[in-house]
Amino acid sequence: MSQRIAKPRTTAVILAGGTGQRVGLSIPKQLLKIAGKAVIEHTLTTFEKADSIDDIIVLMAPGYVPDIEKIVAKAGFRKVSKIIEGGSTRNETTERAIAALGEGLADGEDVNVLFHDAVRPLLSRRVIDDCVTALERFQAVDVAIPSADTIIVTRTHGEDGEFITEIPDRSRLRRGQTPQAFKLSTIRRAYEVAAGDPNFQATDDCSVVLKYLPDVPIHVVAGDEYNMKVTQPVDVFIADKLFQLASTATPEQMSEELYRELLTGKTVVVFGGSYGIGKDIAELAESYGSKVYALGRSTTGTHVENPEEVDDALSKAYAETGRIDYVVNTAGVLRIGKLAETDNATIEEALKVNYLAPVQIARSSYKYLAETKGQLLLYTSSSYTRGRAEYSLYSSTKAAMVNLTQALSDEWAGEGIRVNCVNPERTATPMRTKAFGQEPAGSLLSSEAVARTSLDVLLSELTGHVIDVRQQDPTASAGQASGFEQALASVLDRQDGVA
């Protein structure tokens, strides 16, 4: 009977020794906040969630280890096993990581190690998994993408400046990214050989293997364009926008038994529960054993734009059940027309219902959700990334829902309250039918499908996310695309209409 060979442990080493000088900061750039969180927290989150990663070591700039310890403790990262100071150079930092990785290893034991720049926060789990898989066959792995630009080689001639001396064949050129992955024994041996070179200096680890272990092939894994490095001031802006636009794949649906187990005895308050998505959410949650308060203007006489009525509805639900676990707001109005021709009453209505009401609902829900560590679920529109002519009020208020979600998820994280935002593509609801009339069959999402996904989001651990709900592409599952690829597809689709 053959003996099963255990897979080697895989450790991610986050290289965070850089400073913020090139982006004009007085703190290391990995501590800069993007989309409400430090850059390094986004990076750590990706590795924390990657099933192929067993543990994480952080090499931090000297003097800033306590900052990382606070981030790790607050975020609850369980895989971070060590946080140590990096060296004065990239080489020294890697050598410290190699030493830390070797602690406690038995003779002959080897591990996989992925070195990743802390300031590449947009890394996908697909790239991580591909690197780990490649280490089953190779000892060294790099990540790269084709160069879209023509690369030139220049030489300076005195005061006349630079002149082109060579233009390499672009088809063979690649732009290197991280992670760079190795068998620990391989990268350790490369640095041991390099130590004998008095002129040793390297800016990355694959170049050390290439130069000092020339017989070791370095396999290349395909990276992606989103895996950018935050180095220049413009990178900060681009990364922040990418995070804002990025959508999250919809959570997997559960079994009927699990829905019932998780929802029985919970209190769900749905504003905008008279019809459409809100009504469907209320009926679904109730069918699984929740106590549901479906509130709406046409059914319970609840006006979401009236703060007193919002407060009364929540206090009543709490008084009757002793808890509020989930608060959902699907209420909204869609008014189409040129802003210059829109009267004050219409403007005021749109702002009160689409913006001020969710703000008031959030504020009033806070104390109840803090008690249960529950979730607030808001809704945006597929037009939130770019306002369109005659949709100025609607698009701008829906964009505000995304920012409100991201801000509150960060603000309420300490209390354990989750805040998310669902972004359905064009959906068959009474509000849409009223605005656009009957549309071709099959061209719209059903409100029931959006409601089901909304329930999945409520039961997930997600917070601060925009969750796209799209009609299933028959050629691919939603999980095959990264969040940023989904975001790009969504942006292109948003030219077609408003959800």
C-alpha positions in Angstrom: 0.0 0.0 0.0 1.5 3.3 -1.1 2.2 5.9 1.5 0.5 9.3 1.0 3.0 12.1 0.7 2.1 15.2 2.7 2.1 18.5 0.9 4.9 20.9 2.1 3.8 23.9 4.1 3.4 27.1 2.1 4.4 30.4 3.7 3.7 33.9 2.2 6.4 36.4 3.1 5.1 40.0 2.8 8.0 42.4 2.1 7.0 45.7 3.6 10.3 47.4 4.2 9.8 50.3 1.8 9.2 53.9 2.7 6.8 56.5 1.3 9.4 58.9 -0.1 8.4 58.4 -3.7 4.7 59.1 -3.0 5.6 62.1 -0.8 4.7 60.6 2.5 6.2 60.7 6.0 5.1 57.1 6.7 5.8 53.9 4.8 3.6 53.6 1.7 2.2 50.2 2.9 0.5 52.0 5.7 -1.2 54.5 3.4 -5.0 54.0 3.4 -6.7 53.0 0.2 -10.4 52.3 0.1 -10.6 52.8 3.9 -7.8 50.3 4.8 -4.0 50.4 4.9 -2.5 49.0 1.7 -0.8 46.2 3.6 -4.2 45.1 5.1 -5.6 44.6 1.6 -2.5 42.5 0.8 -2.7 40.5 3.9 -6.5 39.9 3.4 -5.8 38.2 0.1 -3.3 35.8 1.5 -5.4 35.2 4.6 -8.3 34.0 2.4 -6.1 31.9 0.0 -6.6 28.2 0.8 -3.2 27.4 -0.6 -1.4 29.6 2.0 -0.7 28.1 5.4 0.9 31.0 7.2 2.2 34.5 6.7 5.4 36.3 7.8 5.6 40.1 7.6 8.9 41.9 7.2 8.2 45.5 8.2 10.2 48.7 7.9 12.2 49.3 11.1 10.2 51.2 13.8 6.8 50.2 12.4 6.3 46.7 13.6 3.7 47.9 16.3 1.6 49.4 13.5 1.4 46.0 11.7 0.6 44.2 15.0 -2.3 46.6 15.5 -3.6 46.0 12.0 -3.3 42.2 12.4 -5.0 42.2 15.8 -7.9 44.4 14.6 -8.5 42.5 11.4 -8.2 39.1 13.1 -5.7 37.6 10.7 -5.1 34.1 12.0 -2.4 33.1 9.5 0.1 35.8 10.4 2.7 33.9 12.5 5.6 36.4 12.7 6.1 40.2 12.3 9.8 41.1 12.2 11.8 44.1 11.2 13.2 44.1 7.7 16.8 45.0 6.8 18.3 48.2 5.3 18.3 46.6 1.8 16.0 44.2 -0.1 18.7 41.5 0.1 19.1 41.8 3.8 15.3 41.7 4.3 15.0 38.4 2.3 17.9 36.9 4.2 16.1 37.7 7.5 13.0 36.0 6.1 15.0 32.9 5.0 16.4 32.7 8.6 12.9 32.9 10.1 11.5 30.3 7.7 14.2 27.9 8.7 13.4 28.0 12.4 12.0 24.7 13.7 12.4 22.8 10.4 13.4 19.2 10.7 16.5 18.0 8.8 15.7 17.6 5.2 12.3 19.3 5.5 11.5 21.9 2.8 8.7 24.4 2.5 7.3 26.6 -0.2 7.8 30.3 0.1 6.1 33.2 -1.8 7.7 36.6 -1.5 5.3 39.4 -2.3 5.5 43.2 -2.2 3.2 44.6 0.4 2.4 47.5 -1.9 0.8 45.2 -4.5 -2.6 45.1 -2.8 -4.6 44.0 -5.9 -3.2 40.5 -6.2 -5.7 37.8 -7.1 -6.0 34.5 -5.5 -5.7 32.9 -8.9 -2.1 34.1 -9.2 -1.3 32.8 -5.7 -2.7 29.4 -6.5 -0.9 29.2 -9.8 2.4 29.9 -8.1 1.8 27.2 -5.4 0.8 24.7 -8.1 3.9 25.5 -10.2 6.1 24.7 -7.1 5.0 21.1 -7.4 7.2 20.9 -10.6 9.7 23.7 -10.3 12.1 25.1 -7.7 11.7 28.8 -8.7 8.7 30.7 -10.1 8.2 34.3 -11.2 5.0 36.2 -12.1 5.0 38.4 -15.2 2.8 39.9 -17.8 3.5 40.9 -21.5 4.8 44.4 -22.1 2.3 46.5 -23.9 4.9 49.3 -24.4 7.8 49.3 -26.7 11.0 49.2 -24.6 14.0 51.2 -25.7 17.7 51.0 -24.5 19.4 54.4 -24.3 22.8 55.8 -23.8 23.6 59.3 -22.6 26.0 61.5 -24.7 27.2 64.3 -22.6 25.0 67.4 -22.6 23.1 66.2 -25.7 21.0 63.9 -23.5 19.8 60.3 -24.2 19.8 58.5 -27.5 18.3 55.1 -28.5 20.9 52.3 -28.9 18.5 49.3 -29.1 14.9 48.4 -29.4 14.4 44.8 -28.1 11.8 42.5 -29.6 8.6 43.3 -27.6 7.2 39.8 -28.1 9.8 38.4 -25.7 9.6 41.1 -23.1 7.7 40.7 -19.9 7.0 42.9 -16.9 7.9 41.2 -13.7 5.5 41.2 -10.7 5.3 39.4 -7.4 4.9 36.9 -5.8 8.2 35.2 -6.6 8.0 31.7 -5.3 10.7 29.2 -4.4 11.5 26.0 -2.5 13.1 27.3 0.6 16.2 25.2 0.0 16.6 26.8 -3.4 16.4 30.4 -2.4 18.6 29.8 0.7 21.3 28.1 -1.5 21.2 31.0 -4.0 21.8 33.5 -1.2 24.6 31.4 0.3 26.4 31.4 -3.0 25.7 35.1 -3.5 27.3 35.8 -0.1 30.7 35.0 -1.6 30.3 37.7 -4.2 31.7 41.1 -2.8 29.6 43.0 -5.4 26.4 41.2 -4.7 23.4 43.4 -5.1 19.9 42.5 -6.3 16.5 44.2 -6.4 14.5 40.9 -6.6 14.9 37.3 -5.6 14.5 35.6 -9.0 17.6 37.5 -10.3 19.6 36.0 -7.4 18.6 32.4 -8.5 19.2 33.3 -12.1 22.8 34.6 -11.5 24.0 32.3 -8.8 22.1 29.1 -9.6 22.1 29.2 -13.4 21.1 25.5 -13.7 17.8 26.1 -11.9 15.0 26.9 -14.4 12.7 29.8 -13.3 9.1 29.1 -14.4 6.9 32.0 -15.4 3.3 32.2 -14.2 0.9 34.6 -15.9 0.2 37.7 -13.8 -2.5 40.3 -14.4 -2.7 44.0 -15.1 -4.4 44.7 -11.8 -1.5 43.5 -9.8 0.0 46.9 -9.8 2.7 48.3 -7.4 1.8 51.4 -5.5 5.0 53.4 -6.1 4.2 56.8 -7.6 1.5 59.3 -6.4 -0.7 58.4 -9.4 -0.6 54.8 -8.3 -2.4 55.7 -5.1 -5.2 57.3 -7.1 -5.5 54.4 -9.5 -5.5 51.8 -6.8 -8.1 53.6 -4.8 -10.4 53.8 -7.9 -9.9 50.1 -8.7 -10.9 49.2 -5.2 -14.0 51.4 -5.4 -15.1 49.9 -8.7 -14.2 46.3 -7.8 -17.1 44.0 -7.2 -17.2 40.8 -5.2 -18.3 37.5 -6.6 -21.7 36.5 -5.2 -21.5 34.2 -2.2 -22.4 30.5 -2.9 -26.0 29.5 -2.2 -26.6 27.2 0.7 -28.8 24.2 1.3 -32.4 24.7 2.4 -31.5 23.2 5.7 -28.6 25.7 6.3 -30.8 28.7 5.4 -33.3 27.6 7.9 -30.7 26.9 10.6 -29.1 30.3 10.1 -32.3 32.4 9.8 -34.6 30.8 12.3 -35.2 33.2 15.2 -33.5 36.1 13.5 -35.2 39.5 13.1 -35.0 41.1 9.7 -36.2 44.6 9.0 -36.8 45.5 5.3 -37.4 49.1 4.3 -38.9 49.1 0.8 -40.6 45.8 1.5 -43.9 46.5 -0.2 -42.9 45.1 -3.6 -40.0 44.1 -5.9 -36.7 43.0 -4.4 -37.6 44.1 -0.9 -40.8 42.1 -0.9 -39.0 39.0 -2.2 -36.3 39.3 0.5 -39.0 39.5 3.2 -40.9 36.5 1.9 -37.7 34.4 1.6 -36.4 35.2 5.1 -39.8 34.5 6.6 -40.0 31.2 4.8 -36.8 30.2 6.6 -38.1 31.1 10.1 -37.1 34.7 10.5 -39.4 37.3 12.1 -39.6 39.8 9.3 -40.9 43.4 9.3 -41.5 44.4 5.7 -42.1 48.1 5.7 -43.3 50.3 2.8 -45.3 53.3 2.0 -48.1 51.4 0.3 -48.4 48.6 2.9 -47.5 49.8 6.4 -47.5 53.5 5.6 -43.8 53.8 6.4 -42.1 56.7 4.7 -38.3 56.1 4.8 -37.7 59.8 4.3 -39.3 60.5 7.7 -36.6 59.8 10.4 -39.3 59.5 13.1 -41.1 56.7 11.2 -37.8 54.9 10.7 -37.0 55.1 14.4 -40.5 53.9 15.3 -40.3 50.9 12.9 -37.0 49.8 14.3 -37.9 50.3 18.0 -41.1 48.3 17.4 -39.3 45.4 15.9 -36.8 45.4 18.8 -39.5 45.7 21.4 -41.4 42.7 20.0 -38.5 40.4 19.3 -35.7 41.6 21.6 -33.2 41.8 18.7 -32.5 43.1 15.2 -30.1 41.0 13.1 -30.4 42.4 9.6 -31.6 45.8 8.3 -32.2 46.0 4.5 -33.1 49.1 2.5 -34.4 48.7 -1.0 -36.5 51.8 -1.1 -35.8 54.2 -3.9 -37.2 56.5 -6.5 -36.1 56.8 -10.2 -36.8 60.2 -11.7 -35.5 60.7 -15.2 -35.1 64.1 -16.8 -32.8 67.0 -17.4 -31.7 68.6 -14.1 -32.2 72.2 -15.4 -35.9 71.3 -16.1 -36.5 69.4 -12.8 -38.5 71.2 -10.2 -37.5 71.6 -6.6 -40.0 69.1 -5.2 -38.6 66.3 -7.4 -35.1 67.1 -6.5 -36.0 67.1 -2.8 -37.8 63.8 -3.1 -34.9 62.1 -4.8 -32.4 63.3 -2.2 -34.6 62.4 0.7 -35.5 58.9 -0.4 -32.3 57.8 -2.2 -29.7 59.4 0.1 -31.0 60.9 3.4 -33.2 57.9 4.1 -30.4 55.3 3.9 -28.3 57.6 6.1 -31.0 57.8 8.7 -31.7 54.1 8.5 -28.0 53.4 9.1 -27.8 55.8 12.0 -31.0 54.4 13.7 -29.9 50.8 13.1 -26.5 51.2 14.6 -27.3 50.4 18.3 -29.4 47.4 17.4 -26.9 45.9 15.0 -24.0 46.5 17.4 -25.9 44.3 19.9 -26.3 41.4 17.5 -23.1 42.0 15.4 -25.6 42.1 12.5 -25.5 43.6 9.0 -26.8 46.6 7.1 -27.5 45.9 3.4 -27.9 48.8 1.0 -28.4 48.9 -2.8 -26.7 50.8 -5.6 -27.3 50.9 -9.3 -25.2 49.8 -12.3 -24.9 53.5 -13.1 -22.9 54.4 -10.0 -19.5 54.4 -11.7 -20.5 57.0 -14.3 -23.4 59.4 -14.3 -25.5 59.5 -17.4 -27.5 62.3 -19.0 -31.0 62.7 -17.5 -30.0 60.4 -14.6 -28.0 62.9 -12.6 -30.0 62.6 -9.4 -30.4 58.9 -9.4 -26.8 58.0 -10.4 -25.2 60.4 -7.9 -27.3 59.2 -5.0 -26.5 55.6 -6.0 -22.8 56.4 -6.1 -23.2 57.8 -2.6 -24.5 54.4 -1.4 -21.2 52.7 -2.4 -19.2 55.3 -0.5 -21.5 55.1 2.5 -21.1 51.3 2.5 -17.3 51.5 2.4 -17.1 54.2 5.0 -19.5 52.6 7.5 -17.9 49.1 7.1 -14.7 50.6 8.3 -16.3 52.9 11.0 -18.3 50.0 12.5 -15.8 47.2 12.1 -14.9 47.5 15.8 -18.4 46.7 16.8 -18.6 43.7 14.5 -21.3 45.3 12.3 -21.1 44.3 8.6 -22.2 46.7 5.9 -22.5 45.7 2.2 -24.0 47.0 -1.0 -25.8 44.9 -3.7 -25.4 46.1 -7.3 -28.0 44.3 -9.4 -27.8 44.8 -13.2 -31.1 45.7 -14.9 -33.8 44.0 -12.8 -37.5 43.5 -13.5 -39.1 45.6 -10.7 -42.2 47.7 -10.6 -40.0 50.8 -10.4 -38.2 49.9 -13.6 -41.4 49.0 -15.4 -42.9 52.3 -14.5 -39.8 54.1 -15.9 -39.2 52.1 -19.0 -42.3 50.1 -19.7 -42.3 46.5 -20.8 -38.9 45.2 -22.0 -37.9 42.1 -23.9 -38.3 38.8 -22.0 -35.1 37.4 -20.7 -33.3 40.8 -20.9 -33.7 41.5 -17.2 -32.8 39.9 -13.9 -35.7 38.7 -11.8 -36.2 40.4 -8.5 -36.4 36.9 -6.9 -32.8 36.2 -8.1 -31.5 39.4 -6.5 -33.4 38.6 -3.3 -31.8 35.2 -3.1 -28.3 36.7 -3.5 -29.1 39.4 -1.0 -30.0 36.7 1.5 -26.6 35.0 0.8 -24.8 38.3 1.4 -26.6 38.8 4.7 -25.5 35.4 5.9 -21.9 35.8 4.7 -18.9 37.3 6.6 -18.4 40.0 3.9 -18.2 43.6 4.8 -17.5 46.8 2.9 -18.2 45.0 -0.4 -20.1 45.9 -3.6 -21.6 42.6 -4.8 -22.6 42.5 -8.4 -25.6 40.4 -9.3 -25.6 39.5 -13.0 -27.4 37.2 -15.3 -25.4 34.0 -15.5 -23.0 33.8 -18.4 -23.5 30.3 -19.8 -19.8 30.1 -20.9 -18.3 30.8 -17.4 -19.1 30.9 -13.8 -18.9 34.1 -11.8 -16.1 32.6 -9.7 -13.8 32.2 -12.7 -13.3 36.0 -13.0 -11.5 38.2 -10.6 -13.5 40.9 -8.9 -11.7 43.5 -11.0 -12.5 41.6 -14.2 -16.1 41.6 -13.1 -15.9 45.3 -12.4 -14.6 46.0 -15.9 -17.4 43.9 -17.4 -19.9 45.8 -15.3 -18.6 49.1 -16.4 -19.0 48.2 -20.0 -22.5 46.8 -19.4 -23.6 50.0 -17.6 -23.7 51.7 -21.0 -26.9 49.7 -21.7 -29.2 51.0 -18.9 -29.8 51.7 -15.3 -30.7 49.0 -12.8 
